[in-house]
Amino acid sequence: MKNKTMSLKLTTDKLKYQNLNKQEKNQQWWEELPMTYEDWDSKKRIPETKEDFLEIEKRFLEESPFIKNQFNFKRFKNKKVLEIGCGSGAVSCLFAKNDAKVTAVDITKQAINLVKTNAKLQCLNINALQQDAEKLTFAKENFDYVFSWGVLHHSQNTLDAFKQVERVLKKGGSGLIMVYNKNSARYYINGLNWLILKGKIFKGYNLRNVQDFYTDGYYHRHFIPNELKQELEKLGLKCTKVFTTHMGHRMLPFAPLWFEKWIKNNYGWLLVIEFEKR
Ligand SMILES: C[S@@+](CC[C@H](N)C(=O)[O-])C[C@H]1O[C@@H](n2cnc3c(N)ncnc32)[C@H](O)[C@@H]1O
């Protein structure tokens, strides 16, 4: 979920993961390149000070206008919130600042170290645990709210992770998941650019695997809104809202702002689904 990703395939040569199992490949990718909102090829990617973490929070909010402008953290006061795939912990800290009882999980050691440091430097209380979204160890019906932003499309079996979301959510609880949208301008414009203008089609790439050049994660599945809704509803979750949004930076710098806004709202890359367990 970052703008400058042109060197991703060079930064992480997937061939070196060939001896790992499917989920280890996903994990190892993120151990090496944790989500810190630094350029993927930057030399200094790991935050250390409180200022570094606050800068990540600022960049996260700039790149997630929906969270910045429309997501109301205050309503989670005293609620048991689970964040799945917390990365360096920007969102878990925002929940904690608003007095939610936060549990943050991530598949990597690196992210758990980061969220712990982040919480400590900001004097916040977060229960941070290294866990795989596909195999959460919590008791069933444990959380009032489950939040996962830009994570589950990277897991080797996204459906198993969805099942866990449903399992750990209390009856009457709710949640939000954001995954990548296949019906998006980015998927097709960048895909066709790399395939045709950059000639990857002649090396055997297709629209799906050419994403490796500019999309984060070992896996980066893209979902069609209606199909995602159906998958979650089959698991017993009631989807209350499905919409698309996009990162904050300019997507089409030469187009009028109204047109860019229209594209982001209708064909944005970030597919958000809100749901309840009844
Ligand atoms: C794109 S980053 C997003 C981080 C954070 N949600 C954010 O928006 O800044 C994806 C995160 O998901 C984590 N992740 C990927 N697969 C996971 C899984 N199966 N279980 C838990 N975390 C996972 C990665 O380690 C990484 O920290």
The ligand as an SDF file (V2000), in Angstrom:
LIG
                    3D

 27 29  0  0  0  0  0  0  0  0999 V2000
    0.6500   -4.1940    4.1080 C   0  0  0  0  0  0  0  0  0  0  0  0
    1.1200   -4.6020    5.7290 S   0  0  0  0  0  0  0  0  0  0  0  0
   -0.1840   -3.7450    6.5980 C   0  0  0  0  0  0  0  0  0  0  0  0
    0.1870   -3.3710    8.0030 C   0  0  0  0  0  0  0  0  0  0  0  0
   -0.8270   -2.4840    8.7040 C   0  0  0  0  0  0  0  0  0  0  0  0
   -2.1430   -3.1010    8.7320 N   0  0  0  0  0  0  0  0  0  0  0  0
   -0.8890   -1.1420    8.0290 C   0  0  0  0  0  0  0  0  0  0  0  0
   -1.8980   -0.8510    7.3610 O   0  0  0  0  0  0  0  0  0  0  0  0
    0.0600   -0.3750    8.1560 O   0  0  0  0  0  0  0  0  0  0  0  0
    0.6290   -6.2910    5.8940 C   0  0  0  0  0  0  0  0  0  0  0  0
    0.8810   -6.8750    7.2670 C   0  0  0  0  0  0  0  0  0  0  0  0
    0.1600   -8.1080    7.3670 O   0  0  0  0  0  0  0  0  0  0  0  0
    0.9710   -9.0550    8.0470 C   0  0  0  0  0  0  0  0  0  0  0  0
    0.4750  -10.3930    7.6840 N   0  0  0  0  0  0  0  0  0  0  0  0
    0.5220  -10.9880    6.4670 C   0  0  0  0  0  0  0  0  0  0  0  0
   -0.0490  -12.2170    6.5370 N   0  0  0  0  0  0  0  0  0  0  0  0
   -0.4730  -12.3880    7.8080 C   0  0  0  0  0  0  0  0  0  0  0  0
   -1.1180  -13.4450    8.4900 C   0  0  0  0  0  0  0  0  0  0  0  0
   -1.4470  -14.5810    7.8860 N   0  0  0  0  0  0  0  0  0  0  0  0
   -1.3840  -13.2930    9.8150 N   0  0  0  0  0  0  0  0  0  0  0  0
   -1.0480  -12.1450   10.4500 C   0  0  0  0  0  0  0  0  0  0  0  0
   -0.4280  -11.1080    9.8540 N   0  0  0  0  0  0  0  0  0  0  0  0
   -0.1410  -11.2210    8.5450 C   0  0  0  0  0  0  0  0  0  0  0  0
    2.3750   -8.7330    7.5580 C   0  0  0  0  0  0  0  0  0  0  0  0
    3.3630   -9.2580    8.3950 O   0  0  0  0  0  0  0  0  0  0  0  0
    2.3500   -7.2000    7.5350 C   0  0  0  0  0  0  0  0  0  0  0  0
    2.7370   -6.6690    8.7700 O   0  0  0  0  0  0  0  0  0  0  0  0
  1  2  1  0
  2  3  1  0
  2 10  1  0
  3  4  1  0
  4  5  1  0
  5  6  1  0
  5  7  1  0
  7  8  2  0
  7  9  1  0
 10 11  1  0
 11 12  1  0
 11 26  1  0
 12 13  1  0
 13 14  1  0
 13 24  1  0
 14 15  1  0
 14 23  1  0
 15 16  2  0
 16 17  1  0
 17 18  1  0
 17 23  2  0
 18 19  1  0
 18 20  2  0
 20 21  1  0
 21 22  2  0
 22 23  1  0
 24 25  1  0
 24 26  1  0
 26 27  1  0
M  CHG  2   2   1   9  -1
M  END
$$$$
